[in-house]
Amino acid sequence: MNNQVDKTLTSDTGKLFVFEGPDGAGKTTLATAFAEHLTARGIPCDYMSFPGREGGTLGHLVYQLHHEADRLGVASIRPTSLQMLHIAAHVDAIEARILPALDGGRHVILDRFWWSTWVYGVVGKANRRALRAMIRAERSCWGRTRPNAAFLIARATSLRATEVEGRWRELCAEYRKLAEGERRRHPVHAIDNDQSVEGALGRIIEVAGTG
C-alpha cells in the first residue's frame, strides 16, 4: 500500500494558493492583498513569486537575465532557453523555500506557477517537446503537493498600456485552455478582475474559506 498522503488533504501542513494569469491581469496585486488578508487574520503565510526577486537567490538572477540581459552582458536568450532558466529557478525555490514552509504549517501564496512556463513558452514559440520535459521535471519536485486552489485572474484588457492586444488575447486563450485541463488535478477558479480589486479579492477569500 502507498502510505504517501496528498498534502492538499492534510491538516498539519500549510496550504498552497496559486495566482496565475498574463502580465497586466492584476494577479500580483491580488496575491499580495490576499497574503495581507491572511496575515491580518493571524494565519501564518508567505508570499512568494516565480522566478523570484529576493536578492541572493537563483530566482533573482533569472529575473535579471530575463529583464536586464543586456546589462549582464547577454546579447539575447532564445525562448526555450529562457523557460529552462525559469524552471531551474522554480525548482530551487520549491526545494529551498516552498516545501519547507508548507511542511512547517505556513500557507504559501505563490505568484505564478509552472503554467506561465507553458503559456509564455508556447506564445513565444519555444520548443513544445522541451517545454513538456521541463514541466515534468518541475512537477517531479513538487511530488504529491498540489495547489489547494489555483486562481486564474482574468481581464478583458491588460492593465499595461504597452501590451499588444493580439498577444494579450493569445496569452489569455492559452491560460484558459491550460486551466480547463488542470481542473482534473486540483481546484481551479477563474476570477474576473474587470471590476474592483475589492470585489475580486472578496471572491478569492470566499473560495479559499478564509473570510
C-alpha positions as CSV (number, residue, x, y, z in Angstrom):
1,M,0.0,0.0,0.0
2,N,1.2,3.5,-0.8
3,N,1.5,5.4,2.5
4,Q,2.1,8.8,1.0
5,V,-0.6,11.3,1.7
6,D,-1.6,14.1,-0.7
7,K,-0.7,17.3,1.1
8,T,-3.8,19.0,-0.1
9,L,-5.7,16.8,2.2
10,T,-3.7,17.0,5.4
11,S,-4.4,19.5,8.3
12,D,-0.9,19.8,9.7
13,T,0.7,21.3,6.6
14,G,0.2,24.7,5.1
15,K,-2.0,25.4,2.1
16,L,-0.7,26.4,-1.3
17,F,-2.6,29.1,-3.2
18,V,-1.5,29.8,-6.7
19,F,-2.2,33.0,-8.6
20,E,-1.9,32.9,-12.4
21,G,-2.6,34.9,-15.5
22,P,-0.8,37.1,-18.0
23,D,1.2,40.2,-17.1
24,G,-1.3,43.0,-16.7
25,A,-4.2,40.9,-15.3
26,G,-3.6,42.2,-11.8
27,K,-2.6,38.9,-10.2
28,T,0.3,40.3,-8.2
29,T,-1.9,43.0,-6.7
30,L,-4.5,40.3,-5.7
31,A,-1.9,37.8,-4.5
32,T,-0.3,40.4,-2.2
33,A,-3.7,41.6,-1.0
34,F,-4.7,38.0,-0.1
35,A,-1.4,37.5,1.8
36,E,-2.1,40.7,3.8
37,H,-5.6,39.4,4.5
38,L,-4.3,36.1,5.9
39,T,-1.7,37.9,8.0
40,A,-4.3,40.2,9.4
41,R,-6.3,37.1,10.5
42,G,-3.3,35.7,12.2
43,I,-2.7,32.9,9.7
44,P,1.0,32.2,9.1
45,C,1.7,32.7,5.4
46,D,4.5,33.6,3.0
47,Y,4.1,35.5,-0.3
48,M,6.5,34.1,-2.9
49,S,6.8,34.6,-6.7
50,F,8.3,32.8,-9.6
51,P,11.0,33.1,-10.6
52,G,11.6,35.4,-7.6
53,R,13.2,38.8,-6.8
54,E,14.8,38.1,-3.5
55,G,18.4,39.1,-3.5
56,G,21.0,36.3,-3.3
57,T,18.7,33.7,-5.0
58,L,18.8,31.9,-8.3
59,G,15.3,33.3,-9.0
60,H,16.6,36.9,-8.7
61,L,19.4,36.2,-11.1
62,V,17.0,34.6,-13.6
63,Y,14.6,37.6,-13.2
64,Q,17.6,39.9,-14.1
65,L,18.6,37.8,-17.0
66,H,15.0,37.9,-18.3
67,H,14.5,41.7,-17.9
68,E,18.1,43.1,-18.0
69,A,20.0,40.7,-20.2
70,D,22.0,43.5,-21.9
71,R,23.2,44.9,-18.6
72,L,24.5,41.4,-17.7
73,G,26.4,41.1,-21.0
74,V,23.9,38.7,-22.6
75,A,23.0,39.7,-26.1
76,S,19.9,37.5,-26.4
77,I,18.2,34.4,-24.9
78,R,16.3,32.0,-27.1
79,P,12.7,31.3,-25.9
80,T,13.3,27.7,-25.0
81,S,16.5,28.6,-23.0
82,L,14.6,31.3,-21.2
83,Q,11.9,29.0,-20.0
84,M,14.6,26.4,-18.9
85,L,16.1,29.1,-16.8
86,H,12.7,29.8,-15.2
87,I,12.2,26.1,-14.4
88,A,15.6,26.0,-12.7
89,A,14.6,28.9,-10.5
90,H,11.3,27.3,-9.8
91,V,12.9,24.1,-8.7
92,D,15.4,25.9,-6.5
93,A,12.5,27.8,-4.7
94,I,10.4,24.7,-4.4
95,E,13.1,22.8,-2.6
96,A,14.7,25.6,-0.6
97,R,11.6,27.6,0.5
98,I,8.2,26.5,-0.6
99,L,8.0,22.8,0.5
100,P,9.7,23.6,3.9
101,A,7.2,26.4,4.5
102,L,4.3,24.1,3.8
103,D,5.7,21.3,5.9
104,G,6.1,23.9,8.7
105,G,2.4,24.7,8.6
106,R,2.7,28.0,6.8
107,H,0.4,28.9,3.9
108,V,2.2,29.9,0.7
109,I,0.7,32.4,-1.7
110,L,2.5,31.8,-5.0
111,D,2.6,34.4,-7.7
112,R,2.9,32.3,-10.9
113,F,3.3,28.5,-11.3
114,W,4.6,26.3,-14.0
115,W,1.6,27.4,-16.0
116,S,3.4,30.5,-17.1
117,T,6.3,28.4,-18.4
118,W,3.9,26.7,-20.7
119,V,1.8,29.7,-21.7
120,Y,4.7,32.1,-22.3
121,G,6.7,29.4,-23.9
122,V,4.0,28.4,-26.4
123,V,3.2,32.1,-27.3
124,G,6.9,32.8,-27.6
125,K,7.4,29.8,-30.0
126,A,9.6,27.8,-27.6
127,N,10.1,24.1,-28.4
128,R,6.9,22.4,-27.1
129,R,8.6,19.0,-26.6
130,A,11.3,20.6,-24.5
131,L,8.6,22.6,-22.5
132,R,6.8,19.4,-21.6
133,A,10.0,17.8,-20.4
134,M,10.9,20.9,-18.3
135,I,7.4,20.9,-16.7
136,R,7.6,17.2,-16.0
137,A,10.9,17.8,-14.2
138,E,9.4,20.6,-12.1
139,R,6.3,18.6,-11.2
140,S,8.5,15.7,-10.0
141,C,10.0,18.2,-7.5
142,W,6.5,19.1,-6.3
143,G,5.9,15.5,-5.5
144,R,2.4,15.0,-4.2
145,T,1.9,18.6,-3.3
146,R,-0.8,20.3,-5.3
147,P,-2.5,23.7,-5.0
148,N,-5.4,23.9,-2.6
149,A,-6.7,26.4,-5.1
150,A,-5.3,28.0,-8.3
151,F,-6.8,31.4,-9.2
152,L,-6.7,32.3,-12.8
153,I,-7.0,36.1,-12.9
154,A,-8.8,37.3,-16.0
155,R,-9.5,40.7,-17.6
156,A,-10.9,41.8,-20.9
157,T,-7.9,44.1,-21.5
158,S,-4.4,44.4,-20.0
159,L,-3.7,46.9,-17.3
160,R,-0.4,47.5,-19.1
161,A,-0.7,50.2,-21.8
162,T,2.2,48.7,-23.7
163,E,0.7,45.2,-24.1
164,V,-0.1,44.3,-27.7
165,E,-3.8,43.4,-28.0
166,G,-3.3,40.4,-30.2
167,R,-0.6,38.9,-27.9
168,W,-2.8,39.5,-24.9
169,R,-5.7,37.6,-26.4
170,E,-3.3,34.7,-27.3
171,L,-2.0,34.6,-23.8
172,C,-5.5,34.6,-22.3
173,A,-6.6,31.8,-24.6
174,E,-3.7,29.6,-23.7
175,Y,-4.2,30.2,-20.0
176,R,-7.9,29.3,-20.3
177,K,-7.1,26.1,-22.2
178,L,-4.5,25.1,-19.6
179,A,-6.7,25.9,-16.6
180,E,-9.5,23.7,-18.0
181,G,-7.2,20.7,-18.2
182,E,-5.8,21.3,-14.8
183,R,-9.3,21.2,-13.1
184,R,-8.9,17.4,-13.1
185,R,-5.9,17.6,-10.8
186,H,-6.9,20.3,-8.3
187,P,-9.4,23.2,-7.7
188,V,-9.1,25.9,-10.3
189,H,-11.1,29.2,-10.1
190,A,-11.4,31.9,-12.7
191,I,-11.5,35.3,-11.0
192,D,-12.9,38.3,-13.0
193,N,-10.7,41.3,-12.3
194,D,-12.5,43.7,-14.6
195,Q,-14.3,45.4,-11.8
196,S,-12.9,46.5,-8.4
197,V,-9.9,44.9,-6.7
198,E,-12.0,44.6,-3.5
199,G,-14.7,42.6,-5.4
200,A,-12.1,40.2,-6.9
201,L,-10.4,39.8,-3.5
202,G,-13.7,39.1,-1.9
203,R,-14.4,36.2,-4.3
204,I,-10.9,34.8,-3.6
205,I,-11.4,35.0,0.2
206,E,-14.8,33.3,-0.2
207,V,-13.4,30.4,-2.3
208,A,-10.4,30.0,0.0
209,G,-12.7,29.8,3.1
210,T,-10.6,32.4,4.9
211,G,-13.2,35.1,5.5
